[in-house]
Amino acid sequence: YLDHLVFALHFQSALFLALALDWVVIKLFTPPFLAAVLVYALTAFVILVVYLPWALRRFYGQSRIWTAVKTVAVLFVYVRLLDLAVGASTLIAIWDV
């Protein structure tokens, strides 16, 4: 399990680093709101759709097909957990008012 934890921490750190760099660029150039949202969305898309399969293939050393299956599974679980976290924080914020 330790290898999986190392990969998960590495991937999450890469995602947060990319989004933090986006934040710095947006703060420096102050684009319109829609442009800023598009920058964040494009970065998240590139990290999740391009970097994740590449990192999975490189870290685990498996075939492209098996890596594609794992990528879809990881993205499914990641989106569900993100949905759960956002939903829970929204409910907590509503109840706390």
Secondary structure, DSSP 4 states (H G I P E B T S, - for coil): -HHHHHHHHHHHHHHHHHHHHHHHHHHHH---HHHHHHHHHHHHHIIIIIIHHHHHHHHH---HHHHHHHHHHHHHHHHHHHHHHHHHHHHHHHHH-
